[in-house]
Amino acid sequence: MSYRSHGAGSSQDAPANPERHLHRGQTIHRLAHNEPVNDLAPLLTPEGRALLDAVRGTAPADELAVATRLRREHPADLVSAALGQARLRQRAEAKFGAEDAGRMFFTPNGVEQSTRASVASYRAERFRALGVRSVADLCCGIGGDAIALARAGVRVLAVDRDPATVAVARANADVLGLADLIEVREADVTEVDTAGHDAVFVDPARRGGRGRIFDPEAYSPPLSWAIGTALKAPHAALKVAPGIPHEAVPADAEAEWISDGGDVKEAVLWFGAGAGAVRATLLPGPRTLLGRGLPNPRVRSVGRYLYEPDGAVIRAHLVAEVAEDLDGGLVDETIAYITADELRPTPYASAYEITDRLPFNVKKLKALLREREVGILTVKKRGSAVEPEELRRKALPKQHGRNAATVFLTRVAGAPTMLLGHPV
Ligand SMILES: C[S@@+](CC[C@H](N)C(=O)[O-])C[C@H]1O[C@@H](n2cnc3c(N)ncnc32)[C@H](O)[C@@H]1O
């Protein structure tokens, strides 16, 4: 191997009308048919909006007291819906920021599946740079991507087949003042005519009843449909899981892996420009590393510095490009740690100065940490089955001092090895 390698939560409210008993979130289920229907409308009335303001920022521990108080003057299901929405808004803050999340509407699935604003706006800017002025956003969800596109000045046709999700996407376009630029349509994307748009963007559903879906053909709609649609448009971008095998990337596409704050968020297949190119983009920034088609880096002895490439670089198989820029090599042919003698600044990898190298041996590590008066130990690993927490407990049973250190559990030229150092 090379280194490339709605919620069914039960409501406590007695159903005023058994046909419309409210469950968690803003979806009402007709119990008789278990058919979800859009229930956003009551929250968009003046009373609903006032309730949303009243429950803003309610801590989970206070929900019961707040609900009891508000139910004296408002329908119980509306109070529950407002509280459910407040909870979703809090969850959405990490993706959309407190200001937008506090005004937007969500469904439980919509929060999970939406693109975070940083990534969506980066992609929207790329579309704009390609001269794209209108996009068919196929599988728009609650509108994470449509919002970013509209904010970049791009006109959007946003399509989703789920009625509750469509209602939320429409409300979001409205509340963010983007309704002039976003047309939300309830439809199956496979039946939508995208002719007349400069580009299509597809973000298929990658979660099923049993969790995440890894087979791109099991996405909804399947990746092959998305690729066929992309090839018919002047420009296209398809959002896929970062774990997509490189062999599944069509020859006519450019593949881009995107991380934000060091966490890999997605891969995007771009059509209409850059066929065959590979890039890793790090946010915030953005900083983009373009593949140069280099062969695997050489393996060399451990030098003074160890570089840990960003996850997007590793997923994009661009470790060789970073190694070349650092005049470094790999510590082992199967491991994505780069080692070099010089310290060179790079946004694509974190640098550590290595002070000690020892064969994998917990007792020796423990003694070394005591000698170095290490009190804070970060454990990183690649190519080791050791459980970092367990190692930390065994190697650092008590605080020896105020020094911080990082230990890398890895293989060096095939041998299980510990490299001790600190971030530069
Ligand atoms: C990953 S989410 C989209 C998230 C969106 N990009 C965002 O940032 O908010 C996928 C969406 O695809 C929708 N979907 C799946 N298959 C569909 C189809 N055949 N037609 C229309 N919508 C579909 C689902 O209802 C879901 O809302």
The ligand as a Tripos MOL2 file, in Angstrom:
@<TRIPOS>MOLECULE
LIG
   27    29     1     0     0
SMALL
NO_CHARGES

@<TRIPOS>ATOM
      1 C1        -26.4960   17.1130    0.6090 C.3       1 LIG1
      2 S1        -28.0790   17.8010    0.5540 S.3       1 LIG1
      3 C2        -27.7970   19.3560   -0.2160 C.3       1 LIG1
      4 C3        -27.2100   20.4070    0.6970 C.3       1 LIG1
      5 C4        -27.0630   21.7620    0.0740 C.3       1 LIG1
      6 N1        -26.0400   21.8180   -0.9290 N.3       1 LIG1
      7 C5        -26.7720   22.8080    1.1350 C.2       1 LIG1
      8 O1        -25.6780   23.3110    1.2080 O.co2     1 LIG1
      9 O2        -27.6880   23.1190    1.9120 O.co2     1 LIG1
     10 C6        -28.8430   16.8050   -0.6420 C.3       1 LIG1
     11 C7        -30.2860   17.1320   -0.9790 C.3       1 LIG1
     12 O3        -30.6300   16.4020   -2.1520 O.3       1 LIG1
     13 C8        -32.0130   16.1760   -2.1590 C.3       1 LIG1
     14 N2        -32.2680   15.1430   -3.1800 N.ar      1 LIG1
     15 C9        -31.7980   13.8760   -3.2120 C.ar      1 LIG1
     16 N3        -32.2030   13.2720   -4.3540 N.ar      1 LIG1
     17 C10       -32.9050   14.1800   -5.0560 C.ar      1 LIG1
     18 C11       -33.5560   14.1790   -6.3110 C.ar      1 LIG1
     19 N4        -33.5550   13.0890   -7.0940 N.pl3     1 LIG1
     20 N5        -34.1790   15.2970   -6.7210 N.ar      1 LIG1
     21 C12       -34.1860   16.4050   -5.9490 C.ar      1 LIG1
     22 N6        -33.5870   16.4840   -4.7490 N.ar      1 LIG1
     23 C13       -32.9460   15.3900   -4.3050 C.ar      1 LIG1
     24 C14       -32.3290   15.8260   -0.7310 C.3       1 LIG1
     25 O4        -33.6800   16.0890   -0.4390 O.3       1 LIG1
     26 C15       -31.3410   16.7460    0.0490 C.3       1 LIG1
     27 O5        -32.0080   17.9030    0.4860 O.3       1 LIG1
@<TRIPOS>BOND
     1     1     2 1
     2     2     3 1
     3     2    10 1
     4     3     4 1
     5     4     5 1
     6     5     6 1
     7     5     7 1
     8     7     8 2
     9     7     9 1
    10    10    11 1
    11    11    12 1
    12    11    26 1
    13    12    13 1
    14    13    14 1
    15    13    24 1
    16    14    15 ar
    17    14    23 ar
    18    15    16 ar
    19    16    17 ar
    20    17    18 ar
    21    17    23 ar
    22    18    19 1
    23    18    20 ar
    24    20    21 ar
    25    21    22 ar
    26    22    23 ar
    27    24    25 1
    28    24    26 1
    29    26    27 1
@<TRIPOS>SUBSTRUCTURE
     1 LIG1         1 GROUP 0 **** ****
